[in-house]
Amino acid sequence: MDKVLVEVYVPAAEKEFDVFLPLESKLYEVLHLLAGTLTELSDGHFAATPDTILCDRSNGEILNINSTVGENRLANGTKLMLI
């Protein structure tokens, strides 16, 4: 299984997390897992909701959750934001 290492920034917690993402996974699956995990790791500063989104940190573009990690062109070192 091929994976990429990305950095996920959570503004509500003012923290960054390094995460491995499988290239074949749909982003809606990744978003669900990230939201739950980072809610716990942020000590309650971030609370996931049904409106939680994952976007490119450099330009604010919202990622297509119906596409895979690879189809969204995420690569090692990509910086994302969970809001």
N, C-alpha and C positions, 0 to 999 in steps of 0.2 A: 504494500500500500504506500503510495507516494504522499508525502505530507509537506506542508510549508509552515515555516515559523513566522507568525505575524505578531505585531504588538497591538494590543487592544487598550485604548485609553477610556477610562470611565470618568467623565467630568464631575459627576455627582460626588464621587469619592476622591477626586484629584489623584488617581492612581493609574499606573500602567501595568499591564500583565502581558507576559510573553506566552503565546499559545500555539501549539501545533494543530493544524487543520488538515484533514484528509482531502485531497484534491477531488475525490469522487463524491463527497458528501454534499447534499443540497444545503443551501444556506439557511433555509428555514429550520433544519435540524440543528445546524451549528448555532444559530441564534437562540434557539430554545435552550440548548445545553449551556451556552455562554451566559445567558441571562440568569439562569439558576445558580450556576457556579459563582459568577461574579457578584451576585447578590449576597451570597454567603461570605465571600472573601473581602467584601468592602465594609464589613462590620456594620451593615444596615444603612450605609450612606446611599446606596443604590438599591432601588426596589423595582424589579421588572414588572412591566404591565403588558397588556395585549398590544399596546402601541409602541413597544420598544423596537428600535431600529438599529441597524448596523450600517455605518457609512464610512467612506474614505476620509481619513483625517486631514489629508492635504487639500482637498477641494470641496468636502462636504457632500459629495455625491452619494445618494442612498443606493446601497447595493441591492440587486435583484435577488430576493430570497427564493425565487423559484428556479434559479440556476445553481449549478454546482460551484464550489470554491474555484475550481480551474476555469470554468466558463466566465467567472467574474474577474479573471486574470489576476488573482491574488498570488503573490510570489513571496519568497523569503524576504523579510524586512518590510513588508507592507505595513503601513500604520493605519489602524482602523479606530473608530470611535463608537462606543455603545451608549446610546441615549434613549 
